[in-house]
Amino acid sequence: MGMWASVDAIWDFPAEKRIFGAVLLFSWTVYLWETFLAQRQRRIYKTTTHVPPELEQIMDSDTFEKSRLYQLDKSTFSFWSGLYSVVESTLILLFGGIPYLWRLSGRFCGSAGFGPEYEIIQSLVFLLLATLYSALTGLPWSIYNTFVIEEKHGFNHQTLEFFMKDTIKKFIVTQCILLPVSSLLLYIIKIGGDYFFIYAWLFTLVVSLVLVTIYADYIAPLFDKFTPLPEGKLKQEIEVMAKSIDFPLTKVYVVEGSKRSSHSNAYFYGFFKNKRIVLFDTLLEDYSVQNKDKQEEPGVEAHNDGEGDSEEVRAKVKNKKQGCKNEEVLAVLGHELGHWKLGHTIKNIVISQINSFLCFFLFAVLIGQRVLFAAFGFYDTQPTLIGLLIIFQFIFSPYNEVLSFCLTVLSRRFEFQADAFAKKLGMAKDLYSALIKLNKDNLGFPVSDWLFSTWHYSHPPLLERLQALKDTKQD
C-alpha cells in the first residue's frame, strides 16, 4: 500500500509540476542510457588491444593502437562533456534560468524604449543572450577537444588565434541568419490565424532550401578556401562518371580542409541542373599537405608493388601516405553519387519536411496550453518563442529520440545501397581499399559493441561494409 500511496501522491501534484518532473526525468534517463552504451563501447576499446584475425589483412598493429587510444580519449571527453551538459540543463531548469533570461531580455528592451508589446524584439534579445551564453560555456570544451585531444593525435592544424577568429566569425554569421529568420517566423505565427502552422512550415521549408543552395557558394567560403579542381585526369574521370549516370555536374571544387584538421570528407550539393562536388584536400593523395611535407622513408621508393618485400617494408608502404589515389577518390564519389541516383537525398528531404509539418501541427495544438508555460516558470505570459522552445526541445524530446534512432537505421540502409551502387559501376575493389584508407586516416576503430553501433552508427561498421564488397572485389 505504501508504494501505491506514493504513486497517488505524485499524481496529486499540480499538472505543471508533473510536466516539469517528467522533463527532468527523461533528460537524465537519456543521459544514463547514453552512458550505459558508451561504457559498453569503452570496454571494447580497453580490452581489444591486438588486431583481431579478421582485420590483420587490412590494418597494421601500429594504426590499430593509435586508433584505440584516440577513441579512448574521445570517449572520456564525451563522458565528461555529456555529464556537464545534463547537469547544466538541470540547474537551468531548477533555478528558473529560462524565465530569468526572458525577464533580463525585457529589461534590456525596456531600457531601449521597447515595452512588453514588442515581443518579437524581446525574443531576438533573448536568442542573442542565450546563444552567447551557450557559445561561452561551450568554448572551454571546444578548446580542449581541439588543442588537447585532436592535437595529441595529430589531427589539429589550427593555431589558437585562428581558432578564436573562426569561432567569432561563426557566431556572427549564425546571428546574421538566426535573428532575421526567427523574427520572420515569429511574425508569421503571430499573424497566421488558425492555419499559421502551415505558413510557418512553408516558411521553414523555403529557408532550408535557400540555405542549402547558398551555403557552399556564399557561407562556407567565409571559413574555407574553395578552388576549382585543376584540369587533368581526375577531373575528366569525374565528369565522365557523372555523365554516365546523368548527374548534372557543373563544377568540382577542392576545399582546403587541412588548415583545420586531417580528417577527410567529400560531398555534393545543389538543386536541379546545378550540382557541384566538393573534395577535401585531405581526401586527395596528391593534395594532402601531410604528403607534401613528408620525406620518403629509405627503402620504400623501390618497392611500389609490395611483392617479395618484408612485412616491415609493406607496412611502411601501406601507411606512407594520407588520402586516396584517383581511382579510390572516384570510388568514394561513386558511393556519394549513388545517394543521389537512388533518391536518398530526396527521401531525406521528404522525411524531414513531413516531420517538420507534424511538429508545427502539434505545436499549434499545444501552444494554447497555459500549463506548459507554467511548468517552466511562465505564469503570467506566454511568449511564442518560449512556446517553441518548450514544445520543440522538451515536450517533443521522447519523440525526437525515437525519430533519431529510426533515421540512424535508415541511414545505414542507404549506405549499404550506395556501396552496392558503386559496386555496380565496377568500383568495388577501389571502394574497398578507399574505405580502409579513410578508416586509417581518420583513426576509426573497426571493432564496435553491437548495441552501441546499432544506436549510434549512421554508417555501417567497417567490417560489414567490406564484407558486402568482398566478393565483387575479388572478381
C-alpha positions as CSV (number, residue, x, y, z in Angstrom):
1,M,0.0,0.0,0.0
2,G,2.9,2.4,0.8
3,M,4.2,2.2,-2.8
4,W,0.8,2.9,-4.4
5,A,0.2,5.7,-1.9
6,S,3.5,7.3,-3.2
7,V,2.3,7.0,-6.8
8,D,-1.1,8.5,-5.9
9,A,0.8,11.4,-4.1
10,I,2.7,12.1,-7.3
11,W,-0.5,12.4,-9.3
12,D,-1.8,14.8,-6.6
13,F,1.0,17.3,-7.7
14,P,-0.2,20.1,-9.9
15,A,0.0,19.4,-13.6
16,E,2.8,21.8,-14.2
17,K,4.9,20.0,-11.5
18,R,4.3,16.6,-13.2
19,I,5.3,18.0,-16.6
20,F,8.5,19.6,-15.2
21,G,9.4,16.4,-13.3
22,A,8.8,14.3,-16.4
23,V,11.1,16.5,-18.5
24,L,13.9,16.3,-15.9
25,L,13.4,12.5,-15.5
26,F,13.5,11.9,-19.3
27,S,16.7,14.0,-19.7
28,W,18.5,12.0,-17.1
29,T,17.1,8.7,-18.4
30,V,18.6,9.6,-21.9
31,Y,21.9,10.5,-20.3
32,L,22.1,7.3,-18.3
33,W,21.2,5.3,-21.4
34,E,23.9,7.0,-23.4
35,T,26.4,6.5,-20.6
36,F,25.5,2.8,-20.5
37,L,26.1,2.4,-24.3
38,A,29.3,4.4,-24.1
39,Q,30.6,2.2,-21.3
40,R,29.9,-0.9,-23.4
41,Q,31.9,0.6,-26.3
42,R,34.6,1.8,-23.9
43,R,35.1,-1.7,-22.7
44,I,35.8,-2.7,-26.3
45,Y,38.4,0.0,-26.6
46,K,40.1,-1.2,-23.4
47,T,40.0,-5.0,-24.0
48,T,40.7,-5.2,-27.7
49,T,44.4,-4.4,-27.6
50,H,45.5,-6.5,-30.6
51,V,44.4,-6.6,-34.2
52,P,41.6,-9.3,-34.5
53,P,42.4,-12.0,-37.0
54,E,39.8,-10.8,-39.4
55,L,41.5,-7.4,-39.6
56,E,45.1,-8.5,-40.0
57,Q,45.0,-8.1,-43.8
58,I,43.7,-4.6,-43.7
59,M,45.2,-2.9,-40.6
60,D,48.6,-3.0,-39.0
61,S,49.1,-3.1,-35.3
62,D,50.5,0.5,-35.1
63,T,47.5,2.1,-36.7
64,F,45.2,-0.1,-34.6
65,E,46.8,1.0,-31.4
66,K,46.7,4.7,-32.4
67,S,43.0,4.3,-33.3
68,R,42.3,2.6,-30.0
69,L,43.9,5.3,-27.9
70,Y,42.3,8.1,-29.9
71,Q,38.8,6.6,-29.4
72,L,39.5,6.1,-25.7
73,D,40.4,9.8,-25.3
74,K,37.3,10.8,-27.2
75,S,35.1,8.5,-25.1
76,T,36.5,10.1,-21.9
77,F,35.9,13.6,-23.2
78,S,32.3,12.6,-24.3
79,F,31.5,11.3,-20.8
80,W,32.6,14.5,-19.0
81,S,31.1,16.9,-21.6
82,G,27.8,14.9,-21.5
83,L,27.7,15.0,-17.7
84,Y,28.3,18.7,-17.7
85,S,25.6,19.3,-20.3
86,V,22.9,17.4,-18.4
87,V,23.9,18.9,-15.0
88,E,23.9,22.4,-16.6
89,S,20.5,22.0,-18.2
90,T,19.1,20.6,-15.0
91,L,20.3,23.5,-12.9
92,I,19.0,26.0,-15.5
93,L,15.5,24.4,-15.2
94,L,15.6,24.0,-11.5
95,F,16.7,27.6,-10.8
96,G,14.4,29.2,-13.4
97,G,17.2,30.2,-15.9
98,I,14.8,30.5,-18.8
99,P,12.3,32.9,-17.3
100,Y,15.2,34.8,-15.7
101,L,16.8,35.3,-19.2
102,W,13.4,36.3,-20.6
103,R,13.0,39.0,-17.9
104,L,16.6,40.2,-18.4
105,S,15.8,40.5,-22.2
106,G,12.8,42.6,-21.2
107,R,14.8,44.9,-19.1
108,F,17.3,45.4,-22.0
109,C,14.4,46.2,-24.3
110,G,12.8,48.5,-21.8
111,S,16.0,50.5,-21.4
112,A,16.0,50.9,-25.2
113,G,12.4,52.1,-25.2
114,F,10.7,48.9,-26.2
115,G,7.9,47.8,-23.9
116,P,6.2,44.4,-23.4
117,E,4.2,44.8,-26.6
118,Y,7.4,44.4,-28.6
119,E,7.5,40.7,-28.0
120,I,9.5,39.9,-31.2
121,I,12.2,42.4,-30.3
122,Q,12.4,40.9,-26.8
123,S,12.6,37.4,-28.4
124,L,15.5,38.4,-30.5
125,V,17.4,39.8,-27.5
126,F,16.6,36.5,-25.7
127,L,18.0,34.5,-28.6
128,L,21.1,36.6,-28.7
129,L,21.8,36.2,-25.0
130,A,21.0,32.5,-25.0
131,T,23.3,31.7,-27.9
132,L,26.0,33.9,-26.4
133,Y,25.8,32.1,-23.1
134,S,25.9,28.7,-25.0
135,A,28.9,29.8,-27.0
136,L,30.9,31.0,-23.9
137,T,30.1,27.9,-21.8
138,G,30.9,25.6,-24.7
139,L,34.1,27.3,-25.6
140,P,36.4,25.6,-23.0
141,W,35.1,22.2,-24.1
142,S,35.8,23.1,-27.8
143,I,39.3,24.4,-27.0
144,Y,40.1,21.2,-25.0
145,N,38.8,18.9,-27.8
146,T,40.7,20.8,-30.5
147,F,44.0,21.6,-28.7
148,V,44.3,18.6,-26.5
149,I,42.6,15.6,-28.0
150,E,42.8,16.4,-31.7
151,E,46.3,17.9,-31.2
152,K,47.6,14.9,-29.3
153,H,46.5,12.5,-32.1
154,G,47.8,14.6,-34.9
155,F,44.6,16.0,-36.4
156,N,44.6,19.6,-35.3
157,H,46.2,22.1,-37.7
158,Q,44.8,25.3,-36.1
159,T,46.6,27.9,-34.1
160,L,44.7,29.4,-31.1
161,E,44.5,32.7,-32.9
162,F,42.9,31.1,-36.0
163,F,40.6,29.1,-33.8
164,M,39.3,32.2,-31.9
165,K,38.8,34.2,-35.1
166,D,37.0,31.3,-36.6
167,T,34.8,30.9,-33.6
168,I,33.9,34.6,-33.5
169,K,33.2,34.6,-37.2
170,K,30.9,31.6,-36.9
171,F,29.0,33.3,-34.1
172,I,28.4,36.4,-36.1
173,V,27.4,34.5,-39.2
174,T,25.0,32.4,-37.2
175,Q,23.4,35.5,-35.7
176,C,23.0,37.1,-39.1
177,I,21.0,34.1,-40.2
178,L,19.2,33.1,-36.9
179,L,17.8,36.5,-35.9
180,P,16.2,37.6,-39.2
181,V,14.8,34.1,-39.8
182,S,13.5,33.8,-36.2
183,S,11.8,37.3,-36.4
184,L,10.0,36.4,-39.6
185,L,8.9,33.0,-38.2
186,L,7.5,34.6,-35.1
187,Y,5.7,37.2,-37.1
188,I,4.2,34.5,-39.4
189,I,3.0,32.6,-36.3
190,K,1.5,35.9,-34.8
191,I,-0.5,36.8,-38.0
192,G,-1.2,33.4,-39.4
193,G,-4.5,32.8,-37.8
194,D,-5.8,29.3,-37.3
195,Y,-3.6,27.9,-40.0
196,F,-0.4,29.5,-39.0
197,F,1.3,26.1,-38.7
198,I,1.0,25.6,-42.5
199,Y,2.5,29.0,-43.3
200,A,5.3,28.5,-40.6
201,W,6.1,25.1,-42.2
202,L,6.2,26.6,-45.7
203,F,8.5,29.4,-44.5
204,T,11.0,27.0,-42.8
205,L,10.9,24.8,-46.0
206,V,11.8,27.8,-48.2
207,V,14.6,28.9,-45.7
208,S,16.1,25.4,-45.6
209,L,16.2,25.1,-49.4
210,V,17.7,28.6,-49.7
211,L,20.4,27.9,-47.1
212,V,21.3,24.6,-48.7
213,T,21.6,26.3,-52.1
214,I,23.7,29.2,-51.0
215,Y,25.7,27.6,-48.2
216,A,28.6,26.3,-50.2
217,D,28.8,29.3,-52.5
218,Y,28.4,32.2,-50.0
219,I,28.7,30.9,-46.5
220,A,31.3,28.1,-46.5
221,P,33.9,30.3,-48.4
222,L,33.8,32.7,-45.4
223,F,35.6,29.9,-43.5
224,D,37.5,27.8,-46.0
225,K,39.2,28.3,-49.4
226,F,37.4,26.6,-52.3
227,T,39.4,26.3,-55.6
228,P,38.3,24.5,-58.8
229,L,39.8,21.1,-59.3
230,P,42.5,21.7,-61.9
231,E,42.1,20.2,-65.4
232,G,43.6,16.7,-65.5
233,K,42.8,13.0,-65.5
234,L,40.9,13.1,-62.2
235,K,38.6,15.8,-63.2
236,Q,38.0,14.2,-66.6
237,E,37.2,10.9,-65.0
238,I,34.8,12.6,-62.5
239,E,33.0,14.3,-65.4
240,V,32.8,11.0,-67.4
241,M,31.3,9.2,-64.4
242,A,28.8,11.9,-63.7
243,K,27.7,11.9,-67.3
244,S,27.3,8.1,-67.3
245,I,24.7,8.3,-64.5
246,D,23.1,11.6,-65.7
247,F,24.3,13.6,-62.7
248,P,24.1,17.2,-63.8
249,L,27.6,18.2,-62.7
250,T,28.6,21.8,-63.2
251,K,31.7,22.3,-61.0
252,V,34.2,20.3,-59.0
253,Y,35.9,22.1,-56.0
254,V,38.8,21.3,-53.7
255,V,38.3,22.7,-50.2
256,E,41.3,23.5,-48.0
257,G,40.2,21.5,-45.0
258,S,43.8,20.7,-44.0
259,K,44.2,24.1,-42.4
260,R,41.9,22.9,-39.6
261,S,42.1,19.2,-39.5
262,S,43.5,16.0,-41.1
263,H,40.0,14.4,-41.3
264,S,38.7,13.7,-44.8
265,N,35.4,14.2,-46.5
266,A,33.6,14.7,-49.8
267,Y,30.1,15.8,-50.6
268,F,27.9,17.2,-53.4
269,Y,25.3,20.0,-53.2
270,G,22.9,22.0,-55.4
271,F,19.4,21.5,-56.8
272,F,18.0,20.6,-60.2
273,K,20.6,21.1,-63.0
274,N,23.2,22.8,-61.0
275,K,25.2,20.2,-59.0
276,R,28.6,20.7,-57.6
277,I,31.1,18.3,-56.0
278,V,33.4,19.3,-53.1
279,L,36.5,17.3,-52.3
280,F,38.6,17.9,-49.1
281,D,42.2,18.2,-49.9
282,T,42.9,15.7,-47.2
283,L,41.0,13.1,-49.3
284,L,43.3,13.5,-52.3
285,E,46.7,11.9,-52.0
286,D,48.1,14.4,-54.5
287,Y,46.8,17.4,-52.5
288,S,47.5,16.3,-48.9
289,V,49.7,18.7,-47.0
290,Q,51.0,15.8,-44.9
291,N,52.2,14.0,-48.0
292,K,53.9,17.1,-49.4
293,D,55.7,17.8,-46.1
294,K,56.7,14.1,-45.5
295,Q,60.0,12.8,-46.6
296,E,60.0,9.4,-48.3
297,E,61.4,6.8,-45.9
298,P,64.5,5.0,-47.1
299,G,63.9,1.7,-48.7
300,V,60.3,2.5,-49.7
301,E,60.7,4.0,-53.1
302,A,61.9,0.9,-54.9
303,H,59.1,-1.3,-53.5
304,N,56.0,0.1,-55.1
305,D,54.3,-3.2,-55.9
306,G,55.0,-4.8,-52.5
307,E,55.9,-8.1,-54.0
308,G,58.6,-10.0,-52.1
309,D,59.1,-7.3,-49.5
310,S,59.4,-7.9,-45.8
311,E,56.4,-7.2,-43.5
312,E,58.1,-4.1,-42.2
313,V,58.5,-2.6,-45.7
314,R,55.0,-3.5,-46.7
315,A,53.7,-1.8,-43.5
316,K,55.7,1.4,-44.5
317,V,54.2,1.4,-48.0
318,K,50.7,0.8,-46.5
319,N,50.9,3.7,-44.1
320,K,53.2,6.0,-46.1
321,K,50.6,8.5,-47.4
322,Q,47.4,10.2,-46.4
323,G,44.5,10.3,-48.7
324,C,43.3,8.2,-51.7
325,K,44.6,7.6,-55.2
326,N,42.5,8.9,-58.1
327,E,40.8,5.5,-58.6
328,E,39.8,5.4,-54.9
329,V,38.6,9.0,-55.0
330,L,36.3,8.1,-57.9
331,A,35.0,5.1,-56.0
332,V,34.2,7.3,-53.0
333,L,32.4,9.7,-55.3
334,G,30.6,6.7,-56.9
335,H,29.2,6.0,-53.5
336,E,28.2,9.6,-52.9
337,L,26.6,9.9,-56.3
338,G,24.8,6.7,-55.6
339,H,22.9,8.5,-52.8
340,W,21.7,10.9,-55.5
341,K,20.9,8.3,-58.1
342,L,19.0,6.2,-55.7
343,G,16.9,9.1,-54.4
344,H,18.3,9.1,-50.9
345,T,18.8,12.9,-50.9
346,I,15.1,13.5,-51.9
347,K,13.9,10.9,-49.5
348,N,15.7,12.5,-46.6
349,I,14.3,15.9,-47.5
350,V,10.7,14.5,-47.7
351,I,11.1,12.7,-44.3
352,S,12.5,15.9,-42.8
353,Q,9.6,18.0,-44.1
354,I,6.9,15.6,-43.1
355,N,8.4,15.6,-39.6
356,S,8.6,19.4,-39.7
357,F,5.0,19.7,-40.7
358,L,3.9,17.3,-38.0
359,C,5.8,19.2,-35.3
360,F,4.3,22.6,-36.3
361,F,0.9,21.0,-36.3
362,L,1.4,19.6,-32.8
363,F,2.8,22.9,-31.8
364,A,-0.4,24.6,-32.9
365,V,-2.4,22.1,-30.8
366,L,-0.2,22.6,-27.7
367,I,0.6,26.3,-27.8
368,G,-2.6,27.3,-26.1
369,Q,-1.9,25.1,-23.0
370,R,-1.0,27.5,-20.3
371,V,0.1,24.7,-18.1
372,L,3.1,24.1,-20.3
373,F,4.3,27.6,-19.8
374,A,3.6,27.4,-16.0
375,A,5.7,24.2,-15.8
376,F,8.7,26.3,-16.9
377,G,8.1,29.3,-14.7
378,F,5.9,31.5,-17.1
379,Y,2.8,32.1,-15.2
380,D,1.7,35.5,-16.5
381,T,2.9,35.5,-20.0
382,Q,3.1,33.0,-22.9
383,P,5.7,34.2,-25.4
384,T,5.7,32.5,-28.7
385,L,9.4,31.9,-28.8
386,I,9.3,30.3,-25.3
387,G,6.5,28.1,-26.5
388,L,8.6,27.0,-29.4
389,L,11.5,26.3,-27.1
390,I,9.4,24.3,-24.5
391,I,7.5,22.2,-27.0
392,F,10.2,21.5,-29.6
393,Q,13.1,21.0,-27.2
394,F,11.4,19.5,-24.1
395,I,7.9,18.1,-24.8
396,F,9.0,16.5,-28.1
397,S,12.2,15.1,-26.7
398,P,10.9,11.5,-26.4
399,Y,9.6,11.6,-30.0
400,N,12.9,13.1,-31.2
401,E,14.9,10.3,-29.6
402,V,12.8,7.6,-31.3
403,L,12.9,9.5,-34.6
404,S,16.7,9.9,-34.4
405,F,17.1,6.1,-33.9
406,C,14.8,5.4,-36.9
407,L,16.8,7.8,-39.1
408,T,20.1,6.1,-38.0
409,V,18.7,2.7,-39.1
410,L,17.6,4.2,-42.4
411,S,20.9,5.9,-42.9
412,R,22.8,2.6,-42.6
413,R,20.5,1.0,-45.1
414,F,21.2,3.9,-47.5
415,E,24.9,3.5,-47.0
416,F,24.8,-0.2,-48.0
417,Q,22.7,0.7,-51.0
418,A,25.2,3.4,-52.1
419,D,28.1,1.0,-51.7
420,A,26.2,-1.5,-53.9
421,F,25.7,1.3,-56.5
422,A,29.4,1.9,-56.6
423,K,29.9,-1.8,-56.9
424,K,27.6,-1.9,-60.0
425,L,29.8,0.8,-61.5
426,G,32.8,-1.6,-61.2
427,M,34.4,0.2,-58.3
428,A,34.2,-2.4,-55.6
429,K,37.9,-3.0,-55.4
430,D,38.8,0.7,-55.2
431,L,36.0,1.5,-52.8
432,Y,37.2,-1.4,-50.6
433,S,40.7,0.0,-50.4
434,A,39.4,3.6,-50.0
435,L,37.3,2.6,-47.0
436,I,40.4,1.1,-45.4
437,K,42.5,4.1,-46.1
438,L,39.9,6.6,-44.8
439,N,39.4,4.5,-41.7
440,K,43.2,4.6,-41.1
441,D,43.5,8.4,-41.9
442,N,40.6,9.2,-39.5
443,L,41.8,6.7,-36.9
444,G,38.4,5.0,-36.9
445,F,38.3,1.9,-34.6
446,P,36.9,-1.0,-36.6
447,V,35.6,-3.0,-33.6
448,S,32.3,-2.0,-32.1
449,D,29.8,-3.1,-29.5
450,W,26.7,-4.3,-31.3
451,L,24.3,-2.2,-29.1
452,F,26.4,0.9,-29.3
453,S,26.7,0.7,-33.1
454,T,23.0,-0.1,-33.5
455,W,22.0,3.0,-31.6
456,H,24.7,5.5,-32.8
457,Y,26.3,4.5,-36.1
458,S,24.7,6.2,-39.1
459,H,27.2,4.4,-41.3
460,P,27.7,0.6,-41.0
461,P,30.8,-0.7,-39.2
462,L,33.8,-1.0,-41.5
463,L,33.9,-4.8,-41.5
464,E,30.3,-5.1,-42.5
465,R,30.8,-2.7,-45.5
466,L,34.0,-4.6,-46.5
467,Q,32.2,-7.9,-46.3
468,A,29.4,-6.6,-48.6
469,L,32.1,-5.5,-51.2
470,K,34.4,-8.5,-50.8
471,D,33.0,-10.9,-53.3
472,T,33.0,-8.4,-56.1
473,K,36.4,-7.1,-55.1
474,Q,37.9,-10.5,-55.8
475,D,36.3,-10.8,-59.2
